[in-house]
Amino acid sequence: MDVSKNFGSMAFNDKVMRERLPKSTYKELKQAISENQPLPLEVANVVANAMKDWAIEKGATHFTHWFQPLSGVTAEKHDSFISPTPEGGVIMEFSGKELIKGEPDASSFPSGGLRSTFEARGYTSWDPTSYAFIKDGTLCIPTAFCSYNGEALDKKTPLLKSMHAINSAAKRILKLFGAPDSVEVTTTVGAEQEYFLVDKKYFDLRKDLLFTGRTLYGALPPKGQELEDHYFGTIKSRVSAYMKELDEELWKLGVLAKTKHNEVAPAQHELAPVFTTTNIATDHNQLTMEIMQKVAKRHGLVCLLHEKPFAGINGSGKHNNWSISTSDGTNLLNPGKSPEDNAQFLLFLAAIIKGIDEYQELLRISVASAGNDHRLGANEAPPAIISIFLGDELTEILDSIEKGYKLDKRKKTLMRIGVDFMPPFAKDTTDRNRTSPFAFTGNKFEFRMPGSSASISAANTVLNTIIAAELTEFADELEKATDFNEALSDLIKRTIKEHKRIIFNGNGYDKAWIDEAEKRGLLNLKSTPEALKYMLEKKDVEIFEKFHVFTANEIKSRYEIHIDNYCKILNIEAKTMLDMAKTDIIPAVGKYTAQLLETAKLKKEFGLSTTPESDIAAELSDKSVAMFNSVKTLSVLAEQAKNISDEQARAEFYHNEVIPAMESLRHAADSAELLTDGAMWPMPGYKDLLFGI
């Protein structure tokens, strides 16, 4: 594959638009995008016709408004380009009206009460800032999705609004530092995507994987990840072939897939892209997850995106590398060679520190899910406590600003490996901290808490909004100052002093950090129900309303969807566990127990020792009783949970009562698996799933 030739070949990108649109149309389109203005219908008609001709040349027969509803996946309704002619034939048509607006059924998507079943009308609206693309013979047009009354029913609309908010706020700050009015500010993201690959023939034999995306049962094999030999190890040929095709498919769509490697756990891998504008990065990550799963099937594999598909080994996250840049290419989070002298950088850093401290709960809520609860704080992902890692150099700079002492200028230290022919290289001024939820990594922050299956829109909507709020507050103060430099110095110093509690450069896995964080007054929201309680807090609602990212009703609807989804996932998992225990595991253990007893009976007739068979049979019998009792307990609790009317109370009941009952049932079953003949166990085990490729 000629990468440079094929990259973006299935995307209606800027290069294609320059080639296919009249110069005047192209100029009007770009102007409408940059000025955030509606596109005139006559211009939309020209764009739509060019888009249609290009798509048909690429083999497309249909178009769809591709959007991201609150169901957590993308949605599509396909319409063909055909239009009948009087002679009984068809012509291929696509109008500007069809490009700009679509009408999916708004009552059939989650709305959290914003739409009743009989109120069906909803609208999709073209997002011209994200390129259209061709997938499976269909022209996909990225769009926003709203109700008949204008409420956002998707994840893109709030994200775009948050990007507008941070652009407006950051421009005010930059103007104070002498930037021209023409400079625009945007956030950029690179979302590293972790995932597991398992053989499809084993996947198909696991009800838990089919229905829930994770294994609800499974004893650990003799070898897991303890030898640490999988991380960055040689990629197996079958996996390598999959990764190669995945790259090629993503490149065609204009997705900047860059890095691929084995992750820590067996059968776990990672793909990382190059940074791009946040809303495009969000679209691309949704596409990446979809294409990952499609390509896997072509190779007889299944791509698992659940945050914790296997107990006892690492789960999968999605590292959200977030930064702020200007339209002239300046990274506002680049400290420069002397960050202590870079007042503009320090002011943006201060805004981030203040925002993360004041709105910790919003960041935690943005990554909360039933699946992600298995990771956070489990010594494989950041703790559930939000903190910022800055590294020694930046922390010392902030300390010197707060306390007023002069900082010694430093030179880069050269690293010498100790082998003569290997050249020395500059040592970074700070180490990395993989246990930190929000770590500064040179010119960006790596938010490590999002789960692997999540849309990154929620986390970035929160980040953009809270930083916009702080920058706005800073601008309000500095614009009134009679002495800008003095006010700036005082503002940075005061912010550091009041919000430094959020900075932690140590080991986030250390239990001592939990106590230390509590002393600092930091939140430790260990579960989704615990985090969601904060979603309707007055200050958290007000910040979104102030910057027109969400209305109060939209926030309430998302709370209801979020907590309802948590309960539904736990209900499905509980029902799946009960089904597997009653129809698969307990009968299999019973059959093997009977076989052991029959063997013991025969051995006794010949005067042979029956100790191995009778002892194992007795132990398995005890496990069967434990499973049976756990099944009864879980059945009762799952039924009780469904009858709790209050949403928050129901979610807490699932977390406090149902999950422990599920764990008890699993413990008994996994113990029985270790005693049962592998040929008689009713499903493939961890050995096959993790090492079967």
C-alpha positions in Angstrom: 0.0 0.0 0.0 1.3 3.5 -0.9 0.5 5.2 2.3 1.0 8.8 1.1 -1.3 8.1 -1.9 -4.0 6.3 0.0 -4.1 8.3 3.2 -7.4 10.0 3.4 -8.5 8.5 0.1 -11.9 7.8 1.6 -12.3 11.2 3.3 -13.8 14.3 1.7 -11.0 16.3 3.2 -9.6 19.8 2.6 -7.4 18.6 -0.3 -10.5 17.1 -2.1 -12.6 20.2 -1.4 -9.9 22.4 -2.9 -9.8 20.2 -6.1 -13.6 19.8 -6.5 -15.2 23.0 -5.2 -15.2 26.3 -7.1 -12.8 28.7 -5.4 -15.6 31.0 -4.3 -17.6 28.1 -2.7 -14.5 26.7 -1.0 -13.8 30.2 0.4 -17.4 30.7 1.6 -17.3 27.2 3.3 -14.0 27.9 5.1 -15.2 31.3 6.1 -18.5 30.0 7.6 -16.5 27.4 9.6 -13.9 29.8 10.9 -16.6 32.4 11.8 -19.0 29.8 13.2 -21.7 31.0 10.9 -24.5 29.1 9.1 -23.7 28.0 5.6 -26.0 29.6 2.9 -28.2 27.0 1.2 -26.8 27.8 -2.3 -23.3 27.1 -1.1 -24.5 23.9 0.6 -26.0 22.7 -2.7 -22.7 23.1 -4.5 -20.8 21.3 -1.7 -23.4 18.5 -1.6 -23.2 17.9 -5.4 -19.4 17.8 -5.3 -19.5 15.4 -2.3 -22.0 13.2 -4.0 -20.0 13.0 -7.3 -16.9 12.2 -5.3 -18.6 9.5 -3.2 -20.2 7.8 -6.3 -16.8 7.7 -8.0 -15.6 5.8 -4.9 -18.4 3.3 -5.1 -20.9 4.8 -2.7 -24.6 4.4 -3.3 -26.0 5.7 -0.1 -25.4 8.6 2.4 -26.0 8.8 6.1 -25.9 11.4 8.8 -23.3 9.8 11.2 -23.9 10.9 14.8 -23.1 10.0 18.4 -26.3 9.6 20.5 -26.3 9.0 24.2 -26.4 5.2 23.7 -22.6 5.2 23.7 -22.2 4.1 20.1 -22.5 5.8 16.8 -25.8 5.8 14.8 -26.6 5.7 11.1 -29.7 5.9 8.9 -28.8 5.1 5.3 -30.6 6.8 2.3 -29.7 6.1 -1.3 -28.7 8.8 -3.8 -31.4 7.6 -6.3 -34.3 9.7 -7.4 -36.9 8.5 -9.9 -37.3 9.9 -13.4 -40.5 10.2 -15.4 -39.2 7.5 -17.8 -39.0 4.9 -15.0 -35.3 5.2 -14.4 -33.3 6.9 -11.6 -30.8 9.7 -11.3 -28.3 10.2 -8.5 -29.1 13.3 -6.5 -28.0 14.8 -3.2 -29.1 18.3 -2.2 -27.7 20.9 0.2 -30.8 20.5 2.3 -30.1 16.7 2.7 -26.4 17.5 3.5 -27.3 20.1 6.2 -30.2 18.4 7.9 -31.6 14.9 8.6 -34.5 13.6 10.7 -33.8 10.4 12.7 -36.4 9.2 15.3 -35.5 11.1 18.5 -37.8 9.0 20.8 -35.9 5.7 20.1 -32.6 6.9 21.5 -31.8 7.5 25.2 -33.0 11.0 26.2 -33.3 10.9 30.0 -36.9 12.2 29.8 -36.2 14.9 27.3 -38.4 13.1 24.7 -41.6 11.1 25.3 -42.3 8.0 23.2 -44.9 9.8 21.1 -42.6 12.8 20.5 -40.5 11.3 17.8 -39.0 14.2 15.8 -35.3 14.9 16.0 -32.7 16.5 13.8 -29.2 15.8 12.7 -27.1 18.8 11.6 -23.9 18.7 9.5 -20.7 19.4 11.3 -18.5 20.9 8.5 -15.5 21.0 10.8 -15.2 17.2 10.6 -14.6 15.6 7.2 -17.2 13.3 5.6 -15.9 9.9 4.8 -16.9 6.7 3.0 -17.5 3.5 4.9 -19.0 0.3 3.6 -20.2 2.0 0.4 -21.9 4.8 2.3 -21.0 8.5 2.4 -21.0 9.2 6.2 -21.6 12.9 7.1 -20.5 13.7 10.7 -23.4 15.5 12.4 -24.8 16.8 15.7 -28.1 15.4 17.0 -30.8 17.4 18.8 -34.5 17.1 19.7 -37.4 19.0 18.1 -37.1 21.5 21.0 -33.4 22.0 20.4 -32.0 19.9 23.4 -28.8 18.2 22.7 -29.3 14.4 22.4 -25.8 13.5 21.5 -22.2 13.8 22.6 -20.9 16.0 19.8 -23.0 19.1 20.4 -21.8 19.8 24.0 -18.2 19.1 22.9 -18.4 21.7 20.1 -19.9 24.2 22.5 -17.1 23.6 25.0 -14.6 24.1 22.3 -16.2 27.5 21.5 -16.1 28.4 25.2 -12.4 27.7 25.6 -11.6 29.5 22.4 -13.4 32.7 23.5 -11.8 32.6 27.0 -8.3 31.8 25.8 -8.4 34.6 23.2 -9.1 37.1 25.9 -6.0 35.9 27.8 -3.8 36.0 24.6 -5.0 39.5 23.8 -3.6 40.6 27.1 -0.2 39.2 26.0 -0.4 41.1 22.7 -1.9 38.4 20.4 -3.9 39.7 17.4 -7.6 39.3 17.2 -7.3 36.9 14.3 -5.8 34.2 16.4 -8.1 31.3 17.2 -7.6 28.8 20.0 -8.5 25.1 19.9 -7.9 22.1 22.0 -6.1 19.1 20.5 -6.3 15.4 21.6 -4.5 12.2 20.9 -6.4 9.2 22.3 -4.4 6.1 22.9 -6.7 3.1 22.6 -6.1 -0.2 24.5 -7.9 -3.4 23.5 -7.8 -7.2 23.7 -7.8 -9.7 20.9 -9.2 -13.3 21.4 -9.9 -16.1 18.9 -13.5 -15.9 17.7 -14.0 -19.7 18.1 -13.5 -19.3 21.8 -15.4 -16.1 22.1 -18.5 -17.7 20.6 -18.6 -20.3 23.3 -18.7 -17.8 26.1 -22.1 -16.4 27.0 -20.6 -13.8 29.3 -18.4 -12.4 26.5 -21.3 -12.4 24.0 -23.8 -10.6 26.4 -21.6 -8.4 28.5 -18.2 -8.0 26.8 -16.3 -9.4 29.8 -15.7 -12.7 31.4 -18.0 -13.1 34.5 -16.3 -16.4 35.3 -12.7 -17.7 34.8 -9.9 -19.1 36.9 -6.5 -17.6 36.3 -4.1 -19.8 34.3 -0.7 -20.8 35.8 0.9 -17.9 33.8 -0.6 -14.4 33.6 1.4 -11.1 33.2 3.7 -11.6 36.1 6.8 -12.2 33.9 6.1 -8.9 32.1 7.2 -10.5 28.8 4.2 -9.4 26.7 4.7 -5.6 27.1 6.4 -4.3 23.9 7.2 -7.9 23.1 7.4 -9.4 19.6 4.0 -9.2 18.0 2.5 -12.5 16.9 2.2 -12.9 13.2 -1.6 -13.3 13.3 -1.9 -10.1 15.4 0.6 -8.3 13.2 -1.5 -9.1 10.1 -4.6 -7.7 11.9 -2.7 -4.5 12.9 -1.4 -4.0 9.4 -4.9 -4.1 7.9 -6.3 -2.0 10.7 -3.7 0.7 10.0 -4.5 0.6 6.3 -8.3 0.9 6.8 -7.9 3.8 9.3 -5.4 5.6 7.0 -7.9 5.5 4.1 -10.4 7.3 6.4 -7.8 9.9 7.3 -7.3 8.6 10.9 -3.8 9.3 12.0 -3.0 5.9 13.4 0.7 6.1 14.4 1.9 3.7 17.1 1.0 0.0 17.8 2.4 -2.4 20.3 1.7 -5.2 22.8 0.4 -4.0 26.2 1.1 -5.4 29.6 -1.6 -8.2 29.8 -1.5 -11.3 27.6 -3.6 -10.7 24.4 -3.7 -6.9 25.1 -2.5 -4.3 22.6 -2.6 -0.6 22.0 -3.0 1.8 19.1 -2.1 5.5 19.4 -2.8 8.3 16.9 -1.2 11.6 16.1 -2.8 14.6 17.8 -5.6 16.4 16.0 -8.4 18.9 16.8 -10.6 17.6 19.7 -13.9 17.1 17.8 -12.1 15.3 14.9 -10.1 13.2 17.4 -13.4 12.2 19.0 -14.9 11.2 15.7 -11.7 9.3 14.8 -11.7 7.4 18.0 -15.3 6.3 17.5 -14.3 5.2 14.0 -11.2 3.5 15.4 -13.2 1.3 17.8 -15.7 0.4 15.1 -13.0 -0.5 12.5 -11.0 -2.5 15.2 -14.0 -4.8 15.7 -14.8 -5.1 12.0 -11.2 -5.9 10.9 -10.8 -8.4 13.8 -13.7 -10.5 12.4 -11.9 -10.8 9.1 -9.0 -12.4 10.9 -11.1 -14.8 12.9 -10.6 -12.7 16.0 -12.8 -10.6 18.3 -11.7 -7.2 19.6 -12.7 -6.7 23.2 -13.1 -3.0 24.3 -14.5 -3.7 27.7 -12.5 -2.0 30.5 -12.0 -5.3 32.4 -12.6 -8.3 30.2 -10.5 -10.6 32.4 -10.2 -10.7 36.2 -6.7 -10.8 37.7 -4.9 -9.1 34.9 -4.8 -5.5 33.6 -7.8 -4.0 32.1 -7.9 -1.5 29.2 -8.1 2.3 29.3 -7.9 5.2 26.9 -5.2 7.8 27.6 -6.6 11.2 26.5 -3.6 13.4 25.7 -5.0 17.0 25.8 -3.4 20.3 24.9 -4.3 23.8 23.8 -3.0 25.4 20.5 -3.5 28.5 18.5 -4.3 28.8 14.8 -0.7 29.9 14.1 0.6 26.7 15.5 1.7 27.7 19.0 1.2 25.1 21.7 0.1 27.1 24.8 1.2 24.3 27.1 4.8 24.3 25.9 6.8 25.6 28.8 9.7 26.7 26.6 13.4 26.6 27.7 12.7 28.7 30.8 9.2 28.0 32.0 9.8 30.2 35.1 10.1 33.2 32.7 7.2 32.2 30.5 4.3 34.1 32.2 1.8 33.1 29.5 2.5 29.4 30.0 2.4 29.8 33.8 -1.0 31.5 33.6 -2.5 28.7 31.5 -1.0 26.2 33.9 -2.5 28.0 36.9 -5.9 27.9 35.2 -5.6 24.2 34.7 -4.5 23.5 38.3 -7.4 25.6 39.6 -9.9 24.0 37.3 -8.9 20.5 38.1 -9.0 21.2 41.8 -12.3 23.0 41.9 -14.1 20.5 39.6 -12.5 17.2 40.5 -15.9 15.5 40.7 -16.8 16.5 37.1 -13.6 14.8 35.7 -14.4 11.7 37.8 -18.0 11.7 36.5 -16.8 12.0 32.9 -15.1 8.6 33.1 -17.6 6.8 35.4 -19.1 3.5 34.2 -19.8 0.0 35.5 -16.8 -1.3 33.4 -14.4 1.4 34.4 -15.1 0.9 38.2 -13.1 -2.4 37.9 -10.0 -0.4 36.8 -9.8 2.8 38.8 -7.8 2.3 41.9 -7.0 -1.3 41.1 -3.1 -0.9 40.8 -3.3 -1.0 37.1 -4.9 2.4 36.4 -4.9 5.7 38.1 -6.7 5.8 41.5 -10.2 7.2 41.7 -8.7 10.3 43.4 -8.1 13.1 41.0 -4.7 14.7 41.2 -2.2 16.4 38.9 1.4 15.3 38.2 3.7 18.1 37.2 7.2 16.6 37.8 10.0 18.0 39.9 11.0 20.9 37.8 7.6 22.5 37.3 6.7 21.8 40.9 9.8 23.6 42.1 9.1 26.5 39.8 5.6 26.9 41.3 7.0 26.5 44.8 9.5 29.3 44.1 6.8 31.6 42.8 4.6 30.9 45.8 7.3 31.4 48.4 9.3 34.1 46.6 12.7 32.6 46.3 15.0 32.7 43.3 15.3 29.6 41.3 18.7 28.3 40.1 19.0 28.1 36.3 19.7 24.6 35.2 21.2 23.0 32.2 20.1 19.8 30.6 21.8 16.7 32.0 23.3 14.4 29.4 22.5 10.7 29.8 25.4 8.4 29.2 24.6 4.8 28.7 28.1 3.5 29.5 28.8 2.1 26.1 31.3 4.1 24.2 29.8 3.9 20.7 26.4 5.0 21.9 26.0 8.8 21.8 24.8 10.7 24.9 21.4 12.3 24.8 19.6 15.0 26.8 17.8 13.8 29.9 14.2 15.0 30.3 13.7 17.5 33.1 11.1 15.3 34.7 10.2 11.6 35.0 6.8 10.2 33.9 4.2 9.0 36.4 1.9 6.3 35.1 -0.1 6.3 38.4 -1.3 9.8 38.0 -4.8 10.5 36.6 -3.7 13.8 35.1 -0.1 14.0 34.2 1.9 16.8 32.5 4.1 15.1 29.9 6.1 18.0 28.3 3.6 20.0 26.3 0.3 18.3 27.1 -1.6 16.6 29.9 -2.3 12.9 29.8 -5.7 12.2 31.3 -5.4 8.4 32.0 -8.8 7.7 33.6 -11.1 7.2 30.6 -12.2 3.6 30.0 -11.4 1.8 26.7 -15.0 1.6 25.5 -15.9 5.2 26.3 -16.4 8.1 24.0 -13.7 10.7 24.8 -16.3 13.5 24.2 -17.4 13.5 27.9 -13.9 14.0 29.3 -13.0 16.7 26.8 -16.2 18.5 27.2 -15.5 18.7 30.9 -11.9 19.7 30.4 -12.7 22.4 27.9 -15.5 23.9 30.0 -13.7 24.0 33.4 -10.6 25.6 31.9 -12.7 28.0 29.9 -14.3 29.0 33.3 -11.0 29.6 34.9 -9.5 31.5 32.0 -12.7 33.7 31.9 -12.3 34.4 35.6 -8.6 35.3 35.1 -9.4 37.6 32.1 -12.1 39.4 34.1 -9.5 40.2 36.8 -6.6 41.0 34.6 -8.5 43.2 32.2 -9.4 45.5 35.1 -5.8 45.7 36.4 -4.0 49.1 36.3 -0.7 47.3 36.4 -0.9 44.2 34.3 2.4 42.6 35.3 1.8 43.1 39.0 -1.7 41.7 38.8 -0.5 38.8 36.7 2.2 37.9 39.2 -0.2 38.2 42.1 -2.8 36.0 40.3 -0.4 33.2 39.5 1.0 33.2 43.1 -2.4 33.3 44.7 -3.7 30.5 42.5 -0.8 28.2 43.3 -1.1 28.8 47.0 -4.9 28.1 47.1 -4.9 25.1 44.8 -1.6 23.3 45.2 -3.3 20.5 47.1 -4.3 18.9 43.8 -0.6 18.5 42.8 0.8 15.1 43.7 4.0 13.7 42.1 4.2 10.5 44.2 2.9 6.9 43.8 -0.8 6.9 43.3 -0.9 3.2 44.0 0.5 3.7 47.5 -2.2 3.3 50.2 -0.6 6.2 52.1 -1.8 8.4 49.3 -5.4 7.7 50.1 -4.9 9.0 53.7 -2.9 11.9 52.4 -5.5 12.8 49.8 -8.2 12.8 52.5 -6.2 15.2 54.6 -5.9 17.5 51.7 -9.7 17.4 51.2 -9.6 15.6 47.8 -12.5 13.5 46.8 -12.2 9.7 46.5 -15.2 8.6 44.5 -14.7 4.9 44.2 -17.8 3.9 42.3 -20.1 5.2 39.6 -23.1 5.7 41.9 -20.9 7.6 44.4 -19.6 9.9 41.6 -23.0 10.5 40.0 -24.4 12.0 43.2 -22.3 15.1 42.4 -23.7 15.5 38.8 -26.6 17.7 39.9 -24.6 19.8 42.4 -25.5 23.5 41.9 -22.0 24.7 41.1 -21.5 21.9 38.5 -24.8 22.7 36.8 -24.1 26.4 36.8 -20.7 26.1 35.1 -22.2 24.3 32.1 -25.1 26.7 31.9 -22.9 29.7 32.1 -20.9 28.6 29.0 -24.0 27.3 27.2 -22.6 23.8 27.1 -25.6 22.1 28.7 -28.9 23.4 30.1 -30.0 22.2 33.5 -32.5 19.8 31.8 -29.8 18.4 29.6 -27.6 17.7 32.6 -30.5 16.0 34.5 -31.3 13.9 31.4 -27.7 12.7 31.2 -27.7 11.9 34.9 -30.8 9.7 34.4 -29.3 8.0 31.3 -26.0 7.4 33.1 -27.4 5.9 36.3 -30.0 3.9 34.4 -27.3 2.5 32.1 -25.2 1.5 35.1 -28.2 -0.4 36.6 -29.0 -2.1 33.3 -25.5 -3.3 32.8 -25.4 -4.8 36.3 -28.8 -6.4 35.7 -27.6 -8.0 32.5 -24.4 -9.3 34.1 -26.3 -10.7 37.1 -28.8 -12.5 34.8 -26.0 -13.8 32.6 -24.1 -15.2 35.6 -27.3 -16.9 36.9 -28.0 -18.5 33.5 -24.4 -19.8 33.1 -24.3 -21.1 36.7 -27.7 -22.9 36.4 -27.5 -24.3 32.9 -23.8 -24.8 32.3 -21.4 -24.7 35.3 -23.4 -26.5 38.1 -24.5 -29.3 35.7 -20.9 -29.7 34.4 -19.5 -29.9 38.0 -22.3 -32.4 38.9 -21.4 -34.7 35.9 -17.7 -34.6 36.8 -18.5 -35.3 40.5 -20.6 -38.3 39.5 -17.8 -39.5 37.2 -15.3 -39.3 40.1 -17.6 -41.2 42.4 -18.2 -43.9 39.8 -14.4 -44.2 39.4 -14.0 -44.4 43.2 -16.7 -47.1 43.4 -14.9 -49.2 40.8 -11.6 -48.7 42.5 -13.1 -49.8 45.8 -14.3 -53.0 44.2 -10.8 -53.9 43.3 -9.5 -52.9 46.8 -7.7 -49.7 45.5 -7.4 -46.4 47.3 -10.3 -44.1 46.5 -8.8 -41.1 48.2 -8.0 -38.8 45.2 -11.4 -39.2 43.6 -13.5 -39.2 46.8 -11.7 -36.2 48.2 -12.0 -34.2 45.0 -15.7 -35.2 44.6 -16.4 -34.1 48.2 -14.7 -30.7 47.5 -16.6 -30.3 44.3 -19.8 -31.1 46.0 -19.1 -28.4 48.5 -18.4 -26.0 45.7 -21.7 -26.9 44.0 -23.6 -26.2 47.3 -21.8 -22.9 47.6 -22.7 -22.0 44.0 -26.3 -23.1 44.5 -26.6 -21.0 47.6 -25.0 -18.0 45.8 -27.4 -18.4 42.9 -30.4 -18.2 45.3 -28.9 -15.2 47.0 -28.1 -13.4 43.7 -31.5 -14.2 42.2 -33.3 -12.6 45.2 -31.1 -9.5 45.2 -31.3 -9.0 41.4 -35.1 -9.1 41.7 -35.1 -6.7 44.6 -32.9 -4.3 42.7 -35.4 -4.1 39.8 -38.1 -3.1 42.2 -36.3 -0.1 43.7 -38.0 3.0 42.2 -35.4 5.6 43.2 -32.7 5.6 40.6 -29.8 6.6 42.9 -30.9 4.1 45.5 -31.2 1.3 42.9 -27.7 2.0 41.6 -26.2 2.0 45.1 -28.1 -1.3 45.8 -26.5 -2.9 42.8 -23.1 -1.7 43.9 -23.4 -2.6 47.6 -25.4 -5.8 47.4 -25.6 -7.3 43.9 -21.9 -6.9 43.0 -20.7 -8.7 46.2 -23.2 -11.5 45.5 -21.9 -11.8 42.0 -18.3 -12.0 43.3 -19.3 -14.7 45.8 -20.8 -16.8 43.0 -17.8 -16.3 40.8 -15.4 -17.3 43.6 -17.2 -20.6 44.1 -17.4 -21.3 40.3 -13.7 -20.4 39.7 -12.6 -22.6 42.5 -14.6 -25.5 41.0 -13.0 -24.9 37.6 -9.6 -25.6 39.1 -10.8 -29.0 40.2 -12.8 -30.0 37.1 -11.6 -32.0 34.1 -10.8 -29.3 31.5 -12.6 -31.4 28.8 -15.8 -31.3 30.9 -15.7 -27.6 31.7 -18.6 -26.1 29.7 -16.6 -23.2 28.2 -13.1 -22.2 27.0 -11.0 -21.0 30.0 -8.5 -18.2 30.4 -5.7 -20.3 29.0 -7.5 -20.5 25.6 -8.7 -16.9 25.6 -5.4 -15.3 26.6 -3.0 -17.5 24.9 -5.0 -19.1 22.1 -3.9 -16.9 19.2 
